[in-house]
Amino acid sequence: MIVMRRAFTLIELLVVIAIIAILAAMLLPTFSKAKNQAGKVTDLNNLRQIVLALHAYTEDANDVLPPPNWDNGGFHGADGNGTFAGWLYTPNLSGTGEKYRLETGLLWPSLKNPKLYVCPVDKPEKASFSAKDGRVEPRQQQISSYAMNGAVIGYMAMRYPAVKLAALRPGDCAFWETDEREPKYFNDGANYPPEGVSARHTQGGIQVTFDGAVNYVRFTDWAYDVAETNRNRLWCCPYSPDGGDPESGHTQR
């Protein structure tokens, strides 16, 4: 005997598709949250490895910290011609070839892994990205998601060599995730506290202190420290009483 199987009607198929779409929409935020959480964990590990490399460097450099690659990546010597290596890279200012190369950075001998410099949620390989005000500009420095605190050279005072590790308090902020919404912040390997921290991890950003502690800082706490006129974990320049720029105070570059 032949058994006739009833086919699905169009309405039944549409109902099934609708149910699948609803389930997918319900699960998508969960997947997105899990991916973001995984990114946070990787950031914590990356910054921990970077600060350990920083300590290894200072042990061989009489406790002197590496330059932070401030001000477009380089600084000039007493003769006005020298350009020196920083934690992230040695700037190539010749106008030919790659300007930013991890292999030329002072911490590379300890790290030797490009993935340790980049948040997995970040996409620095993109030629351009949208800024928070709608502008689309190129991202100059694409080799790292993280920046060093310019306090080690007095910010815009740019005092070289950098200070010794012992001149900073253990809880002072050493590195943080650069705010990816502002292309101009990716011109080098250093940042100023008012330039902010990345917003890719919802309510806060990732930082690591000079003693190697890595933590998640809420944006409200970050903003409070930026606005504070007394020395704190962000404003920690040893050259001034309030931890800011010894020449111009708490100003943005």
LUMMIKOL-562910 format. One record per residue: x, y, z of N, C-alpha, C, CB in turn; residue number from 1; residue in three letters. Coordinates in steps of 0.02 Angstrom, whole numbers, plus 32768, in hexadecimal, padded with zeros to 4 digits. Atoms other than C-alpha are relative to their C-alpha. Glycine has a CB too. Layout:
- X|Y|Z|X|Y|Z|X|Y|Z|X|Y|Z|NUM|ALA
...
***
This chain:
- 802B|7FC4|8000|8000|8000|8000|802C|803E|8000|7FD0|8000|803E|1|MET
- 7FDA|7FC1|8005|8042|80AB|7FD2|7FE4|8032|8033|7FFD|801D|7FB8|2|ILE
- 8014|7FCF|7FCD|8041|8128|8061|8010|8046|7FE5|8025|7FF4|8044|3|VAL
- 7FF7|7FBC|8017|802A|81DC|802B|8017|802C|803A|7FBF|801C|7FE0|4|MET
- 7FE7|7FD2|7FCC|8094|8256|8091|7FEA|8047|7FF0|804E|7FFB|8006|5|ARG
- 8017|7FBB|800B|804A|8302|80A7|803B|8030|8003|7FCB|8014|8035|6|ARG
- 7FCA|7FCF|8002|80C4|838D|8076|7FEE|803C|802C|800E|8017|7FB7|7|ALA
- 800B|7FC3|7FD9|80DC|8429|80DE|7FDF|8034|7FD4|8042|801B|801E|8|PHE
- 801E|7FC8|8025|8070|84B9|80AA|802E|803D|8006|7FB9|8011|801C|9|THR
- 7FD8|7FC4|7FFF|80BB|8563|8086|7FFC|8024|8043|7FEA|802F|7FC8|10|LEU
- 800A|7FDF|7FBF|8072|85A9|8126|8029|7FDD|8036|7FB5|8002|8013|11|ILE
- 7FDA|8026|7FCE|80C0|851D|818D|804B|800D|7FF9|7FF1|7FB4|7FF9|12|GLU
- 7FB9|7FF1|800C|816A|853C|813D|8012|8046|801A|8010|7FF9|7FB6|13|LEU
- 7FF4|7FBB|7FE9|815C|85F6|8161|8001|8004|804C|7FCB|8030|7FE4|14|LEU
- 8002|8002|7FB7|812F|85D1|8216|8042|7FE4|801C|7FC4|7FD6|8019|15|VAL
- 7FC1|801E|7FEA|81C9|8560|8229|803A|8031|7FF8|800D|7FBF|7FD8|16|VAL
- 7FCB|7FCE|800D|823A|85E4|81DA|7FFD|8038|8033|7FFA|801C|7FB8|17|ILE
- 8008|7FCA|7FCF|81F2|8669|824D|8018|7FEB|8045|7FB6|8015|8004|18|ALA
- 7FEA|801A|7FBF|8211|85FC|82E6|804D|7FFD|8003|7FE2|7FBA|800E|19|ILE
- 7FB7|8004|8003|82C5|85DD|82AF|801F|8046|8005|8018|7FDE|7FBF|20|ILE
- 7FE7|7FBB|7FFE|82DE|8698|8294|7FFB|801D|8046|7FD9|802C|7FCF|21|ALA
- 8009|7FE7|7FBB|829A|86C0|8342|8034|7FE1|802E|7FB9|7FF0|8019|22|ILE
- 7FCE|8022|7FD6|830B|863E|8393|8046|801C|7FF3|7FFF|7FB5|7FF3|23|LEU
- 7FBF|7FE5|8012|83A1|8681|8334|800A|8046|801E|8009|8003|7FB4|24|ALA
- 7FFD|7FBD|7FE4|8379|8733|836B|8009|7FFE|804C|7FC0|8027|7FEF|25|ALA
- 7FF9|8007|7FB8|836C|86F7|841F|8047|7FEA|8013|7FCD|7FCF|801C|26|MET
- 7FBE|801B|7FF0|8413|869B|8418|8039|802F|7FEC|8009|7FBE|7FDE|27|LEU
- 7FCB|7FD4|8019|8475|8722|83BA|8020|802B|8036|7FE4|802D|7FCA|28|LEU
- 7FE1|7FD9|7FCA|848C|8795|8452|802C|7FD6|802E|7FCB|8023|8028|29|PRO
- 7FD9|802D|7FD5|84C9|8700|84B6|8043|7FF0|7FE0|7FD9|7FC0|800E|30|THR
- 7FC2|800E|8024|8549|86D3|8431|802D|803D|8000|7FF2|7FE9|7FB9|31|PHE
- 7FD9|7FC2|8002|857F|8789|8423|8020|800F|8043|7FD3|803A|7FEA|32|SER
- 7FE6|7FF4|7FBD|8592|8799|84DF|8039|7FD0|8010|7FC8|7FF9|8034|33|LYS
- 7FCC|8032|7FF4|85F8|86F8|84E6|8040|8012|7FDA|7FE8|7FBA|7FEC|34|ALA
- 7FC7|7FEC|8028|8669|8736|845B|8024|803B|8020|7FEB|8011|7FB8|35|LYS
- 7FE3|7FC6|7FE0|8683|87DC|84B3|8024|7FED|8040|7FCA|8034|800F|36|ASN
- 7FE1|8017|7FC2|86A8|8784|8557|8042|7FDD|7FF2|7FD0|7FD1|8026|37|GLN
- 7FC2|8022|8014|8729|8718|8500|8035|8033|7FED|7FF4|7FCF|7FC5|38|ALA
- 7FD2|7FCB|8012|8777|87B6|84BA|801D|8022|803D|7FDD|8034|7FD5|39|GLY
- 7FE8|7FE1|7FC2|8783|8801|8568|8034|7FD4|8022|7FC5|800C|8030|40|LYS
- 7FD1|802E|7FE1|87DA|8766|85AA|8043|8001|7FDB|7FE3|7FB8|8000|41|VAL
- 7FC2|7FFD|8028|8857|876D|851A|8025|8041|800D|7FF0|7FF9|7FB6|42|THR
- 7FE0|7FC0|7FF1|8877|8825|853C|8025|7FFE|8042|7FCB|8038|8001|43|ASP
- 7FE0|8005|7FBF|889C|8801|85F1|8041|7FD9|7FFC|7FD0|7FDF|8033|44|LEU
- 7FC3|8028|8007|8919|877C|85BF|8035|8026|7FD7|7FF0|7FBD|7FDD|45|ASN
- 7FD0|7FDB|802A|8968|87E7|8536|8024|8037|8027|7FDC|801F|7FC5|46|ASN
- 7FE2|7FC9|7FDA|8983|887C|85A8|802C|7FE6|8038|7FCA|802E|801C|47|LEU
- 7FD6|801F|7FCD|89C6|880B|862F|8044|7FEC|7FE3|7FDD|7FC2|801F|48|ARG
- 7FC1|8014|8021|8A47|87C6|85B5|802A|803D|7FED|7FF1|7FD6|7FC2|49|GLN
- 7FDC|7FC3|8014|8A74|8875|8579|8023|801F|803C|7FD0|8033|7FE1|50|ILE
- 7FE0|7FE1|7FC6|8A95|88B6|8629|8037|7FD3|801C|7FCB|800E|8036|51|VAL
- 7FCA|802C|7FEC|8AFC|881B|8651|803E|800C|7FD4|7FEA|7FB5|7FFC|52|LEU
- 7FC9|7FF0|802E|8B65|8842|85B7|801E|8043|8012|7FE7|8002|7FB7|53|ALA
- 7FE8|7FBF|7FE9|8B71|88F5|85F7|8030|7FF8|803B|7FC5|802E|8013|54|LEU
- 7FD6|800C|7FC6|8BB9|88B6|869B|8042|7FDF|7FEC|7FDB|7FD4|8033|55|HIS
- 7FC3|8021|8017|8C34|8846|8640|802F|8034|7FE0|7FEF|7FC8|7FCD|56|ALA
- 7FD7|7FCC|8020|8C6E|88DD|85DB|8022|802C|8034|7FD4|802B|7FD2|57|TYR
- 7FE3|7FD3|7FCE|8C87|894D|8674|8037|7FDE|8029|7FC9|8019|802E|58|THR
- 7FCC|8024|7FDB|8CEC|88C5|86CB|8043|8004|7FDC|7FEB|7FB7|8009|59|GLU
- 7FC2|7FFC|8027|8D6B|88D1|863E|8013|8048|7FEF|7FF9|7FD8|7FC1|60|ASP
- 7FF5|7FBB|8012|8D60|898F|8630|8008|802D|803D|7FC7|801A|7FD4|61|ALA
- 7FF5|7FD9|7FC3|8D8D|89C7|86E0|7FBF|8020|801A|8034|8037|7FF4|62|ASN
- 8042|7FED|7FE8|8CD3|89D6|870A|7FDF|8037|7FD6|8005|8017|8047|63|ASP
- 801C|7FCB|802B|8CB6|8A58|8680|7FCC|7FE1|7FD1|8038|8024|7FD7|64|VAL
- 8036|8018|802B|8C11|8A41|8623|800E|800F|7FB6|7FBE|801F|8015|65|LEU
- 7FF8|7FF0|8047|8C0B|8A39|8565|7FD7|803D|7FED|7FEC|7FC3|7FD4|66|PRO
- 8028|7FC7|8017|8BCF|8AD5|8509|7FBC|7FE6|7FE7|8024|8026|7FC7|67|PRO
- 8044|8016|8011|8B13|8ACF|84E4|7FEB|800A|7FB7|7FCF|8024|802B|68|PRO
- 8011|7FF1|8046|8B1D|8AF9|8429|7FD0|803C|7FFD|7FE1|7FC3|7FDE|69|ASN
- 802A|7FC4|7FFD|8AD1|8BA3|8450|800B|802C|7FC3|800E|8028|8040|70|TRP
- 7FFC|7FCC|8033|8AAD|8C2A|83CF|8013|7FE6|7FBB|8031|8035|8015|71|ASP
- 7FF7|801C|8043|8A9D|8BCF|832A|8038|7FCD|7FFC|800D|8037|7FCF|72|ASN
- 7FD3|8039|8001|8B15|8B49|835E|8049|800D|800E|7FFC|7FE1|7FC1|73|GLY
- 7FB9|7FF5|7FF6|8BBC|8B9E|8377|800E|8040|8026|8023|8001|7FBF|74|GLY
- 7FEC|7FC0|7FE2|8C1D|8C28|83CB|8047|800E|7FE8|7FFC|7FFE|804E|75|PHE
- 7FBF|7FEC|801A|8CB9|8C87|839D|8034|8006|8037|7FFB|8042|7FDA|76|HIS
- 7FC9|7FFB|7FD1|8D61|8C81|83F3|8018|8047|8008|8039|7FD4|7FEB|77|GLY
- 7FE5|7FBD|7FF2|8DC9|8D13|842F|8015|8024|7FBF|803B|7FFC|8030|78|ALA
- 7FEB|7FE1|803F|8E07|8D2E|837C|7FC5|800C|7FD2|8032|7FD3|7FDE|79|ASP
- 803B|7FF4|8028|8D55|8D33|833C|7FF5|7FCD|7FC9|8003|8043|7FE2|80|GLY
- 8005|8030|8037|8D6F|8C9D|82CB|7FEE|7FB9|8016|8040|7FFE|7FDB|81|ASN
- 8009|8046|7FEA|8D5E|8C00|8335|7FB8|7FEA|8007|8023|7FF6|8040|82|GLY
- 8041|801F|7FF4|8CC7|8B8E|8337|800C|7FBF|8023|7FD9|7FF6|7FBD|83|THR
- 7FF0|8038|7FD5|8CBE|8B09|83BB|7FC7|7FCF|8006|8013|8019|8045|84|PHE
- 8030|8036|7FF9|8C66|8A65|83DB|7FD2|800B|803C|8023|7FBD|8007|85|ALA
- 8030|7FFF|7FC9|8BCB|8A57|8449|7FEA|7FBA|8011|7FC4|802D|7FEF|86|GLY
- 8017|8041|7FEB|8B6F|89CA|849F|7FE0|7FD9|7FC6|7FCE|8007|8039|87|TRP
- 8027|8020|8034|8B05|89A7|8404|8027|7FF6|7FBF|7FC3|8028|7FF2|88|LEU
- 7FDB|8004|803F|8B78|89CA|8370|8036|8035|7FFE|7FD0|8009|7FC4|89|TYR
- 7FD0|7FCB|8010|8C0A|8A2F|832D|7FE4|8023|7FC3|8049|7FE4|7FF4|90|THR
- 8020|7FDF|8039|8BBC|8AB3|82BC|802D|8006|7FC3|7FE8|8044|8015|91|PRO
- 7FDD|7FF6|8040|8BF0|8AB2|8207|7FE5|8041|7FE2|7FF6|7FC2|7FD0|92|ASN
- 8017|7FBF|8017|8BE3|8B6A|81D8|8021|8013|7FBE|800E|8035|8034|93|LEU
- 7FDE|7FF3|803F|8C40|8B59|8134|7FCF|8011|7FC7|8029|7FC4|7FEC|94|SER
- 8031|7FF4|8035|8B9F|8B64|80CF|7FF9|7FC6|7FD1|8013|803D|7FDA|95|GLY
- 8004|803C|8029|8BBE|8ABB|807E|7FFC|7FC3|802E|803C|7FFA|7FD0|96|THR
- 8006|803C|7FD7|8B8F|8A0F|80BF|7FCD|8008|8037|8043|7FED|801D|97|GLY
- 8030|7FFE|7FC9|8B23|89E5|8155|8018|802C|8039|7FF3|7FB9|801A|98|GLU
- 7FEE|7FD3|7FCA|8B1F|8A68|81DC|7FFD|7FDE|8044|7FD1|803D|8000|99|LYS
- 800A|8022|7FC0|8AE2|89F5|8268|800D|7FB5|7FF8|7FB8|800D|801A|100|TYR
- 7FF1|8047|8003|8B32|894A|827F|800E|7FE6|8046|803D|7FF3|7FD2|101|ARG
- 7FFA|801C|7FBD|8B1E|88E3|831E|8046|7FE5|800E|7FCD|7FC8|800A|102|LEU
- 7FBF|801F|7FF6|8BC4|888B|8303|8036|8031|8014|8014|7FDC|7FC1|103|GLU
- 7FCE|7FCE|7FEE|8C1F|892F|8321|7FF3|801E|8045|8000|8038|7FCC|104|THR
- 8011|7FE7|7FBE|8BCC|8950|83CA|802C|7FE3|8037|7FB7|7FF2|8010|105|GLY
- 7FD3|8015|7FCA|8C2C|8942|846D|7FE5|7FC5|8028|800C|8039|802E|106|LEU
- 801D|8038|7FDC|8BB2|88C2|84B7|7FF9|7FC1|7FD5|7FBD|8013|801D|107|LEU
- 8008|8039|802E|8BB0|8851|841E|802B|7FC4|8013|800F|8016|7FBA|108|TRP
- 7FD7|803A|7FEF|8C43|87E4|8457|7FE1|7FD4|8037|8044|8018|8017|109|PRO
- 8020|8027|7FCC|8BDA|87AE|84ED|7FBC|7FE4|7FE9|7FF7|802A|803E|110|SER
- 8044|8013|8014|8B2F|87A3|8497|8000|7FD3|7FC2|7FD6|803E|7FF3|111|LEU
- 7FF9|8026|803E|8B53|8768|83E4|7FC0|7FE0|7FE8|8034|7FCA|800A|112|LYS
- 8041|801A|8017|8A9A|8750|83BF|7FD3|803C|7FF0|7FE0|7FD1|8035|113|ASN
- 802A|7FC7|8012|8A34|87D2|835E|7FBB|7FFE|8020|7FF7|8002|7FB5|114|PRO
- 8042|8005|7FE3|8992|8790|83AA|7FFD|801D|8046|7FEA|7FB7|8002|115|LYS
- 7FFF|7FE5|7FBC|89C8|87CD|8457|7FF6|804C|8000|8041|7FEE|8022|116|LEU
- 8007|7FB8|8005|89BC|8880|8419|7FBA|8017|7FEB|8033|801B|7FCE|117|TYR
- 8040|7FEE|801E|8909|8879|83D8|7FC6|7FDF|8024|7FFE|7FED|7FB7|118|VAL
- 803E|801B|7FE5|885D|8864|8427|7FDD|7FD9|7FC9|7FD2|8039|801C|119|CYS
- 8021|8027|8034|8800|87D9|83CA|7FC0|801F|7FE6|7FF1|7FBC|801B|120|PRO
- 803D|7FDE|8017|8766|8848|83BF|8012|803B|7FD2|7FD6|8018|803C|121|VAL
- 7FE8|7FC9|8029|87CD|88D2|836E|8011|7FE6|7FBA|803E|8022|8021|122|ASP
- 7FEF|8012|8045|87E9|88D1|82B2|802F|8034|7FE3|7FBF|7FF9|7FD5|123|LYS
- 7FD2|7FCB|8017|8884|893C|8296|8015|7FF9|7FB7|803E|7FFF|802A|124|PRO
- 7FEC|8009|8045|88A0|88F2|81E9|7FD4|8027|7FCF|7FFE|7FB7|7FEE|125|GLU
- 802C|7FD9|802B|8810|895A|81A6|8023|8041|7FEC|7FBD|8010|8023|126|LYS
- 7FDE|7FC4|8019|8850|89E8|813A|7FE3|803F|801F|7FF9|8004|7FB4|127|ALA
- 8020|7FC6|7FE1|87D3|8A60|8189|7FC7|7FE8|802B|7FE7|8033|7FCA|128|SER
- 8039|8011|7FD6|8749|8A63|8209|7FDB|803F|8013|8017|7FD9|803F|129|PHE
- 802A|7FC7|7FF0|86BD|8AD4|8243|800F|801A|8045|7FB6|7FEE|7FFA|130|SER
- 7FF5|7FE0|7FBF|86E3|8B4F|82CE|7FBD|800D|8020|8028|8041|7FF8|131|ALA
- 803E|7FF7|7FDC|8662|8B77|8352|7FD6|803B|7FE8|800E|8009|8049|132|LYS
- 8026|7FC7|801B|8632|8C19|82FA|7FEC|7FF5|7FB8|8028|8040|8007|133|ASP
- 8015|8010|8044|8612|8BC1|8255|8036|8004|7FCC|7FCA|802C|7FED|134|GLY
- 7FC9|7FFC|8030|86B9|8BE5|8202|801C|7FBA|7FF2|8038|802E|801B|135|ARG
- 7FDD|803E|8012|8712|8B59|81A6|8047|8014|7FED|7FDC|7FDA|7FC6|136|VAL
- 7FBB|7FED|800B|87CE|8B6B|81AE|802D|7FC2|8004|8016|8035|8034|137|GLU
- 7FD2|8039|7FFC|8864|8AF8|8198|801C|7FF8|8046|8038|8008|7FCD|138|PRO
- 7FE1|800F|7FC0|88AD|8AA4|8230|804B|7FF6|7FF3|7FE0|7FC1|8022|139|ARG
- 7FB9|8002|8011|8967|8AC8|8227|8024|7FC4|801F|8021|8041|8017|140|GLN
- 7FDD|8037|7FDC|89AB|8A51|82AB|7FD0|7FC6|8006|8019|8018|8047|141|GLN
- 802D|8039|8002|895D|89A7|828E|801D|7FC2|8023|7FEE|7FEF|7FB9|142|GLN
- 7FDF|803B|7FE4|89D2|8936|82F1|7FEE|7FF3|8049|804A|8009|7FFA|143|ILE
- 8011|800B|7FB9|898C|894C|83A1|7FBE|8021|8012|8037|801A|802C|144|SER
- 803E|7FE4|7FE4|88E7|8967|83FB|800E|8026|8041|7FCD|7FC7|800D|145|SER
- 7FF0|7FE6|7FBE|8942|89A1|8497|8031|803B|7FFB|801E|7FC9|802C|146|TYR
- 7FD3|7FC6|7FFE|899E|8A41|84C6|8020|8005|8045|7FDA|8041|7FF0|147|ALA
- 7FDB|7FF6|7FC1|8A1F|8A6C|854B|7FF0|8045|801B|804C|7FF7|7FF5|148|MET
- 800D|7FBF|7FE0|8A00|8AF8|85C8|803B|802F|7FF4|7FF3|7FF6|804C|149|ASN
- 7FCC|7FCF|800E|8A61|8B91|858F|801E|8021|803D|7FE5|8035|7FD3|150|GLY
- 7FE5|7FE4|7FC2|8A81|8BBC|8645|804A|7FF2|8009|7FDA|7FE5|803C|151|ALA
- 7FBA|8015|7FF6|8B29|8B62|863A|8032|8031|7FE1|800A|7FBC|7FE3|152|VAL
- 7FD4|7FCD|801B|8B70|8BF3|85D4|7FE5|8046|800E|8009|7FF6|7FB5|153|ILE
- 801C|7FBF|7FF0|8B08|8C7F|8620|7FD0|801A|7FCC|8037|8031|8009|154|GLY
- 8031|7FEC|8033|8A86|8C7F|8594|8020|8030|7FCE|7FC2|8020|8020|155|TYR
- 7FE7|7FD2|8033|8AA1|8D18|8525|8044|801F|8013|7FCF|8037|7FF5|156|MET
- 7FBD|7FE8|7FEE|8B3D|8D48|8588|8035|7FD6|7FDE|800A|7FFE|804D|157|ALA
- 7FD5|802F|8025|8B8C|8CB1|8532|8048|8000|801A|8000|8013|7FB6|158|MET
- 7FBE|8003|7FE1|8C1D|8C9A|85AA|801D|7FBA|7FF7|7FFC|8013|804B|159|ARG
- 7FDF|803F|800C|8C94|8C12|8574|8044|7FFF|8021|8007|7FF3|7FB4|160|TYR
- 8022|8041|8004|8CCC|8B95|85A7|7FC2|7FFD|802C|8030|7FC8|8013|161|PRO
- 803B|8009|7FD7|8C2B|8B55|85F4|8015|7FF6|8049|7FD4|7FC4|7FE7|162|ALA
- 7FF2|8007|7FB8|8C1E|8B4C|86B2|800F|7FB8|8012|7FC6|801B|802A|163|VAL
- 7FF5|8044|7FE7|8C52|8AB6|8718|7FBE|7FE3|801A|8036|7FFF|8036|164|LYS
- 803C|8023|7FE8|8BCE|8A36|8747|7FF2|8011|8049|8007|7FB4|7FF7|165|LEU
- 8008|7FF1|7FB8|8BED|8A5D|87FF|7FE2|8044|800C|8043|7FFC|8022|166|ALA
- 801C|7FBD|7FF8|8BB3|8B11|87E2|7FB4|7FFF|7FFD|801B|802F|7FCB|167|ALA
- 8049|8006|8006|8B01|8AD3|87C4|7FE5|7FD4|8037|7FED|7FE5|7FBB|168|LEU
- 8020|802A|7FCD|8A89|8A8A|8842|7FE7|7FBF|7FE1|7FC6|8026|8022|169|ARG
- 8015|8041|801B|8A5A|89D3|882F|7FBC|8001|7FDE|7FFF|7FCD|8037|170|PRO
- 8044|7FFF|801B|89A3|89FD|880D|7FF5|8032|7FC8|7FD1|800F|8036|171|GLY
- 8007|7FD1|8037|89C6|8A80|8787|7FF4|7FDB|7FBE|8040|802D|7FFA|172|ASP
- 8012|8020|803F|8980|8A58|86DB|8039|8002|7FCE|7FC2|8022|7FE2|173|CYS
- 7FC9|8006|802F|8A04|8A1A|8661|7FE8|7FFF|7FB7|8029|7FC2|800E|174|ALA
- 801C|8008|8044|899E|89E7|85C6|7FB5|7FFC|8004|801E|7FC1|7FDD|175|PHE
- 8049|800A|8006|88E9|89ED|858E|7FEE|7FF9|7FB6|7FD9|803A|8022|176|TRP
- 8018|8007|8044|8880|89CB|84F4|7FEE|8045|7FE4|7FC2|7FD1|7FFE|177|GLU
- 800E|7FC0|8020|887E|8A60|847F|7FB8|8003|7FE7|8031|800C|7FC6|178|THR
- 8045|7FF5|8018|87D3|8AAA|8453|7FFE|7FFB|7FB4|7FE6|8044|8018|179|ASP
- 8001|800D|8048|87B4|8A61|83A6|7FD2|802F|7FD9|7FEB|7FB9|7FF3|180|GLU
- 802E|7FD2|8022|8730|8AE7|8380|8023|803F|7FE8|7FC7|8012|802E|181|ARG
- 7FDB|7FC4|8014|87B7|8B6C|8367|803F|7FEC|7FDA|8012|802A|803E|182|GLU
- 7FC6|8014|8028|8830|8B4B|82D6|8041|8022|8015|7FF2|800F|7FB7|183|PRO
- 7FC3|7FDA|7FF1|88AA|8BD2|830F|8025|7FE3|803C|7FEF|8048|800D|184|LYS
- 7FDE|801D|7FC6|88D0|8B71|83AF|802E|7FC7|7FEC|7FCD|7FE8|8032|185|TYR
- 7FD6|8037|8017|8922|8AEA|8345|803A|801A|7FD5|7FD7|7FCE|7FD8|186|PHE
- 7FC7|7FE5|8025|89B4|8B56|830B|8042|7FE9|801D|7FFD|804C|7FFF|187|ASN
- 7FC2|8016|7FDF|8A31|8B07|8383|7FF0|7FC7|8030|8022|803B|8025|188|ASP
- 800B|8035|7FD0|8A3F|8A90|8416|7FF3|8018|8046|803B|7FD2|8001|189|GLY
- 800B|7FE2|7FBF|8A17|8B07|84A4|7FBF|8027|8001|803A|802E|8014|190|ALA
- 803D|7FD9|7FF9|897E|8B62|84E8|8001|802B|803E|7FC4|7FD2|8001|191|ASN
- 800C|7FD1|7FC9|8943|8BEB|855C|7FBF|7FE9|8022|7FFA|804A|7FE6|192|TYR
- 803E|8016|7FE0|88BD|8BC3|85E0|7FC0|801C|7FE2|8003|8012|8048|193|PRO
- 803F|7FE6|801C|883B|8C3A|8593|7FEE|7FE1|7FBD|8004|8049|7FF8|194|PRO
- 8010|801F|8040|8848|8BDB|84EF|7FD3|7FC3|8009|8040|7FEC|7FDC|195|GLU
- 8031|8034|7FF3|87E0|8B56|8542|8018|7FB9|7FF6|7FC5|800B|7FD6|196|GLY
- 7FF3|8047|8005|87D7|8A9A|8540|7FCD|7FE1|7FD1|7FFE|7FDD|8046|197|VAL
- 802D|8021|8031|8789|8A22|84C2|7FBB|7FF1|801E|8020|7FC0|7FE7|198|SER
- 8045|800D|7FEB|86CC|8A10|84CB|7FE7|7FBD|7FE6|7FD2|8038|7FE8|199|ALA
- 8017|803F|801F|86C9|8965|8476|7FE7|7FCD|8033|8038|7FE2|7FD7|200|ARG
- 8015|8030|7FCD|86AB|890C|851C|7FC8|801C|802C|803B|7FEB|802C|201|HIS
- 803D|7FE4|7FE2|8603|895E|8547|800E|8034|8035|7FD8|7FC9|801F|202|THR
- 8001|7FCD|7FCB|860C|89B5|85F1|8044|8013|801B|7FD6|7FE7|8038|203|GLN
- 7FBF|7FEF|7FE5|86C7|89BF|860A|8039|7FEB|7FD2|800A|7FE0|8042|204|GLY
- 7FC5|8010|8028|8778|89A9|85C9|8032|7FD9|8028|8020|8040|7FE6|205|GLY
- 7FCD|8029|7FE0|8811|8940|85EE|803F|8028|8009|800E|7FC1|7FD5|206|ILE
- 7FC0|7FDF|7FF3|88AF|8983|863E|802D|7FD0|8027|7FF6|8042|8028|207|GLN
- 7FD0|8025|7FD7|894D|893E|868F|802C|8033|8024|802B|7FCF|7FD4|208|VAL
- 7FD7|7FD3|7FD8|89B1|8991|8719|8049|7FEB|7FFE|7FE6|8001|8049|209|THR
- 7FB8|800D|8004|8A6D|899A|872B|8016|7FC5|802B|8026|803E|8014|210|PHE
- 7FEF|803B|7FD8|8A6B|8911|87AE|7FE7|7FC0|7FE1|7FE5|8007|8047|211|ASP
- 8017|803C|8024|8A1A|889A|8731|7FB8|7FED|800C|802B|7FC8|8012|212|GLY
- 8046|8010|7FF4|8966|889E|876F|7FD6|8017|7FC4|7FE7|8022|8041|213|ALA
- 802C|7FEF|8038|88E8|8898|86E0|7FB8|8001|8019|8009|7FCE|7FC5|214|VAL
- 8045|7FFC|7FE8|8835|88CF|86FB|7FD3|8025|7FCE|7FFE|8023|8043|215|ASN
- 8035|7FE2|8028|8793|890C|86AE|7FE9|803F|8024|7FC5|7FCF|7FF4|216|TYR
- 8011|7FC0|7FE1|8770|89C5|86D0|7FC1|801C|7FDF|803B|8032|7FF9|217|VAL
- 803E|7FE4|801A|86C2|8A0D|86BD|800C|8047|7FE5|7FC8|8000|8036|218|ARG
- 7FF6|7FBF|801F|86B3|8AA8|864F|7FF5|8039|8031|7FD1|8008|7FC5|219|PHE
- 800C|7FCB|7FCF|866D|8B0E|86DF|803D|800B|802C|7FC2|7FEE|802A|220|THR
- 7FC4|7FFA|7FD7|8707|8AE9|8747|8039|801F|7FD9|8015|7FBB|801C|221|ASP
- 7FCC|7FE3|802B|8779|8B11|86B6|7FF6|804C|7FF9|8000|7FDE|7FBA|222|TRP
- 800F|7FB9|8009|8722|8BB9|8698|800E|8026|8041|7FB7|8009|7FEB|223|ALA
- 7FF4|7FE0|7FC0|872E|8BE1|8752|804B|800D|8009|7FE5|7FD5|803A|224|TYR
- 7FB8|7FF8|7FF8|87EB|8BC5|8753|801C|8033|7FCE|8023|7FBD|7FF7|225|ASP
- 7FE9|7FD0|8032|8802|8C2A|86B3|7FF2|8047|8018|7FDE|7FF3|7FBD|226|VAL
- 8014|7FBE|7FE9|87A5|8CBE|8700|8023|8015|8041|7FB5|8003|8009|227|ALA
- 7FDF|7FF2|7FC0|8803|8CB1|87A5|803F|802A|7FF6|8012|7FBE|8024|228|GLU
- 7FC6|7FD4|8007|8885|8D3A|87BD|803A|7FEC|802D|7FEC|8048|8010|229|THR
- 7FCA|801A|7FD6|88EC|8CD7|883A|801E|7FC2|7FE0|7FE6|7FF0|8047|230|ASN
- 7FDE|803B|801A|8966|8C4C|8816|7FD6|7FC2|800C|8045|7FF9|8020|231|ARG
- 8024|803E|7FF9|8910|8BA6|87F5|801E|7FCB|7FD2|7FB5|800A|7FF0|232|ASN
- 7FE3|8037|8026|8928|8B03|8798|800A|8011|7FB6|7FD3|7FC3|8005|233|ARG
- 7FF7|7FEC|8045|8913|8B57|86ED|8032|8039|7FF9|7FBE|8015|7FE2|234|LEU
- 7FD2|7FC7|7FFE|8967|8BFD|8710|8038|7FEF|8031|7FDB|8043|8015|235|TRP
- 7FCC|801A|7FD3|8A08|8BB3|8755|8046|8015|7FEB|7FFC|7FB4|8003|236|CYS
- 7FBF|7FE7|8014|8A95|8C19|8709|802A|8013|803D|7FF9|803D|7FD0|237|CYS
- 7FD7|7FF1|7FC5|8B23|8C1F|878A|801C|8047|8001|8038|7FCF|8005|238|PRO
- 7FE1|7FBE|8005|8B5B|8CCB|874C|7FD5|8038|801B|8010|800E|7FBA|239|TYR
- 802B|7FCA|7FE8|8AC6|8D2C|8791|7FDA|7FEA|803E|7FCF|8017|7FC9|240|SER
- 8024|8012|7FC2|8A6B|8D31|883A|7FBC|7FE1|7FF4|7FF7|803D|802B|241|PRO
- 8043|801A|800D|89C1|8D0E|87EB|8001|7FC6|7FCF|7FD4|8037|7FE6|242|ASP
- 7FFB|8038|802D|8A02|8C86|8776|7FF3|8010|7FB8|7FD3|7FCC|8015|243|GLY
- 800F|7FEC|8045|89D5|8CE9|86D9|803D|8017|7FDB|7FCC|8036|7FFF|244|GLY
- 7FC9|7FE5|8027|8A3E|8D3E|8655|8024|8035|802A|7FE6|801F|7FBC|245|ASP
- 7FDC|7FD0|7FD6|8AC7|8D9B|86B6|8004|8046|7FE5|8044|7FE7|800D|246|PRO
- 7FFC|7FBE|801E|8AC1|8E2B|863C|7FBC|8022|7FFA|801F|7FFB|7FBC|247|GLU
- 8041|7FE1|800D|8A08|8E44|861A|7FC7|7FE3|8028|7FF0|7FFA|7FB7|248|SER
- 8036|801C|7FD7|89A7|8DDE|869A|7FD8|7FCB|7FDB|7FD2|8036|8017|249|GLY
- 802B|8034|801E|8917|8D6A|866E|7FE1|8019|7FC0|7FC9|7FEA|8032|250|HIS
- 8019|7FE9|8040|8902|8D92|85B7|8002|7FC8|7FCE|8028|803D|7FE6|251|THR
- 7FFF|8032|8036|88DD|8D2E|851B|8032|8015|7FCB|7FBA|7FF7|7FE2|252|GLN
- 7FD3|7FF0|8037|8959|8D22|848E|7FD8|8000|7FBF|803C|7FCE|7FFC|253|ARG
***
